[in-house]
Amino acid sequence: MEEKAKKALSRYLGEHTGPVSLEMLRNFFRKREPEIPDATVNWRLHDLVSSGVLRRVGRGLYANGRAMEFRPELSSRVSKVSK
C-alpha cells in the first residue's frame, strides 16, 4: 500500500473515536477503489497490521498503531529459580 494511502487511512482513523469496524474500513477502501474485492481488503488489512499501521483490538475491530506489548520485569529471585 502506498504511503499516501497510509496517511489517508491514518486521517480516517483519527476522525473516529475508538475502534473502527471491518465494514467501515471496507467502505474507506471502496471510496478509493469501487471494485476492490473483499479478499484484497482483507490482505491489505493483514499487511497494515503486520507493518504496525493498524492493530487489532477485537474481532473485526481495528485501531491506529501497534498494540502495547507486556514485558514483565523479573526479580533476581525469579531469575535464580528459572535456572
C-alpha positions as CSV (number, residue, x, y, z in Angstrom):
1,M,0.0,0.0,0.0
2,E,1.4,3.4,-1.0
3,E,2.5,5.9,1.6
4,K,-0.2,8.4,0.5
5,A,-2.9,5.9,1.1
6,K,-1.5,5.0,4.6
7,K,-1.6,8.7,5.6
8,A,-5.2,8.9,4.3
9,L,-6.1,5.9,6.4
10,S,-4.5,7.3,9.5
11,R,-6.5,10.5,9.0
12,Y,-9.7,8.5,8.6
13,L,-8.9,6.6,11.8
14,G,-8.2,9.8,13.6
15,E,-11.7,11.1,12.7
16,H,-13.3,8.3,14.7
17,T,-13.1,7.8,18.4
18,G,-12.5,4.2,19.4
19,P,-12.1,1.2,17.2
20,V,-13.1,1.1,13.5
21,S,-15.1,-1.8,12.2
22,L,-14.1,-4.0,9.3
23,E,-17.1,-2.7,7.4
24,M,-16.0,0.9,7.9
25,L,-12.6,0.0,6.6
26,R,-14.1,-1.7,3.5
27,N,-16.1,1.4,2.8
28,F,-12.9,3.5,3.1
29,F,-11.1,1.3,0.5
30,R,-14.2,1.3,-1.8
31,K,-14.3,5.1,-1.9
32,R,-10.8,4.9,-3.4
33,E,-11.3,1.8,-5.5
34,P,-15.0,1.0,-6.0
35,E,-14.4,-2.5,-7.5
36,I,-12.0,-3.8,-4.8
37,P,-12.8,-7.4,-3.8
38,D,-13.2,-8.3,-0.1
39,A,-10.2,-10.6,-0.3
40,T,-7.9,-7.7,-1.3
41,V,-9.3,-5.6,1.5
42,N,-8.6,-8.4,3.9
43,W,-5.0,-8.8,2.7
44,R,-4.4,-5.1,2.9
45,L,-5.6,-5.1,6.5
46,H,-3.3,-8.0,7.2
47,D,-0.4,-6.2,5.8
48,L,-1.3,-3.0,7.7
49,V,-1.5,-4.9,10.9
50,S,1.9,-6.6,10.2
51,S,3.6,-3.3,9.5
52,G,2.2,-1.6,12.6
53,V,0.0,0.9,10.9
54,L,-3.1,-0.8,12.3
55,R,-3.7,-3.0,15.3
56,R,-6.5,-5.5,16.0
57,V,-8.5,-4.7,19.1
58,G,-11.2,-7.3,18.7
59,R,-12.8,-9.5,16.1
60,G,-13.4,-7.2,13.1
61,L,-12.2,-4.1,15.0
62,Y,-9.1,-2.1,14.3
63,A,-7.3,1.0,15.8
64,N,-4.3,3.1,14.9
65,G,-0.8,1.8,15.7
66,R,0.8,-1.2,17.4
67,A,-0.6,-2.8,20.5
68,M,1.5,-2.4,23.6
69,E,3.5,-5.5,24.5
70,F,3.5,-6.8,28.1
71,R,7.1,-7.4,29.3
72,P,7.2,-8.2,33.0
73,E,10.3,-7.3,35.0
74,L,11.7,-10.4,36.7
75,S,13.3,-10.1,40.1
76,S,16.6,-11.6,40.8
77,R,14.9,-14.3,42.9
78,V,12.7,-15.4,40.0
79,S,15.7,-15.4,37.6
80,K,17.5,-17.7,40.0
81,V,14.6,-20.1,40.3
82,S,14.3,-20.4,36.5
83,K,17.9,-21.6,36.2
